[in-house]
Amino acid sequence: MKNNTPLEELTKKAKEIKFNMGTDLLAGELIQTLISSKVNGDFLELGTGMGISTTWMLNGMDEESKLTSIDNNPELIE
């Protein structure tokens, strides 16, 4: 049995609870590409949601970059 990546797991969970914000593949790839163009970046994400966009961002970041992600929904944060 294949182990799913965090992105696959989050996308699956989002579909289960009918949360579709930030789940578009092309938008995610664009986010990752844009993030990767900024070496040693300092990024802010407002509205973490399920963490799908967060995962795309982390996938594009180098080790020196920093991401601050904020959400006000305790259920989604968990």
Buried (B, 14 or more C-beta within 10 A) or exposed (E): EEEEEEBEEBBEEBEEEEBEEBBEEEEBEEBBEBBBEEEEBEBEBEBBBBBBBBBBBBBBBEEEBEBEBEBEEEEBEE
